[in-house]
Amino acid sequence: MRHEIRLLAIALAACTVAAAQEPEPVVAYDFQHAIFHIYISPDGRKILIGTSSNAQLLDVTEKRAETLCFFDGANSSEMPCTPDWTVGARASWAAPSAAGESGTTSILMVDPRTMKTVQTIAKFKANLHNVKLNLSPNGKYLAYGMVPGGGIIKGTSLDQPGGIKVFDTTNGKELLSLSTNIESAPQVAISPDGKYLAGVVKENKVSSLRVWEVATGKLLTTLEGHTNIVSGIQFSPDGQWLASIGDDGAAILWNAAKGFAKVATLKKGPDVLYAKAFSPDGSLLAVAGKQGVVTVWDTKTKKAALTFHLPKPKQPKKGASPTILRLVFDKEGKQLVAGTDEGLVLTWPVNAGTATDSGTKTDDK
């Protein structure tokens, strides 16, 4: 009898382990180029992809990709899109017409389903210029940060000075312009209501994460907490949280309603983080990076809720590690999609990850 009970206990334990086993991701497509942006259509049937060279529309059911446009060098990684796929934006660069002149960068509003231009928001002279773009979820507010390149001809730089601008996309009106002493702004985020602007800015070769009030241009606060470069920032869909991720492997939650007080430092291991995504209701924050591991944090409990891993390659490259560059949840928050530096698009069911709980420091503000 004892022997039978023991066998039953072992069987039940094995079933529990099997049930909790982390699922392998589904490979939706292999673009064979680094993926810098991913957006899932509201019906979940298509995915808009921004690779290092073009914008592609992936039909998930048929696993067929259509090239919408080729990028012209302004910044191949920037093409934000609203969750409902009604508003998109991108930067375009036109080469100079004569030697010694600067090219022209244009900030364009586009139809994300076709990438065709709907409106030109801004134009400026710039040489070897990068632009970081961010749209509010309703598409009404567009922020862009300028990251000057090294275009110097005859000792004179032809780059646009570093800075940040915010526009109302409905009428093209410039709402805010910040440029004094800002050398570059490699990360920007606009709050859903357009009230706050967050940006990683570099001044005198020193980087910092700051928040401004858009209506007045007033600097509200400088956020301190990361011990290395801040690689990404994002507001939650409801505007409650600002999340920042960094090369220090940490994700930090800041409470917008309480003066952007630091609420929690979320960290698991020494990973360098590149990707972040809030679920539609803001209850989950997924982060990932150089080690190819996705950690999904619960923003209410401030604990790690799920973990996903990239599949191990059959023939791993010597000295190379899989890197996740982008993450996004679907409309219902039931699927998590990732894009890698090697061009893979992968999906996981959110409710099937491996539960975890460690590495959280909570400030409770």
Summary of the structure (lengths in Angstrom):
residues: 365
radius of gyration: 21.7
end to end distance: 55.4
largest distance: 91.5
contacts: 1229
relative contact order: 0.12
helix: 7%
strand: 51%
